Amino acid sequence: MPAATLSIPPHAEHVRTARLVAVAAARRAGLAEDVIDDVRLAVGEVVAQAVLRHAAWGIERDVDLVIRDDGHAFAVEVSSEPATDATPIDADSDDGADDGVALALVRALVPEVVVTLGTVALAWPFVTSPA
């Protein structure tokens, strides 16, 4: 069962809301403060990139977040509208989105990252102390 679900309009001012909700859920899940800092930065980057893609492609559909704490891992899934064949994308355009650099940063912060068309799933497994 999700700890939280959130749908935000694809506008930059709502990225902060997504970060705040993810951080609150991470604290409630009991993550260490240094991991919470990674959650804040990674979720902010992934949601910001989704918002930038929506703006570049003229998509008004919300960006969705599902936050889970299943006892084994703290996970955040960010879903956004993927590009379609009908969506014109100019690879040489400077629309402000740089998925490559953002994704490299996220991969450095998050132990488990799965990227599929329209979705980025982030997971921080809970570390248990040896008995």
Phi, psi and omega in degrees: 000134180294143174285328180199148170232147185211134172241122181241144174298148183282065179228142187305326183294347180266353178299320179300319178299316179299316178299314182298318180294316179298318180294318179299318179293322179295319177297316180297328179284348177090020178292149177294153185300323179292328176287323177299323175299320177294320177300312181304310183290315182295313179296318177302316180294313183295316180291320178299319179295321177297317179296317179296319178298315179300316180296317182295325183264359179070031181266130181259357180296146180296157170266129185252140175236138171235123183247129183231148171225098184261011181091341178254330182204155170261125186228145176229126177246125180247121180244133177223167182290120178284160175293147176243170179300333181277352182270116180286123178234121178264111183297337181268358182285153178251080183268008178090348180270132176224076184302325184298311180292316179299317181293323177297318177297314181298316179298330178286335184264335190244127181298325181229118178231127176235123181246124174232175181300111177086357183221138171236122180251127181243140178215137176243099179298144176286132179266126178258145178284143177296144183285000000 
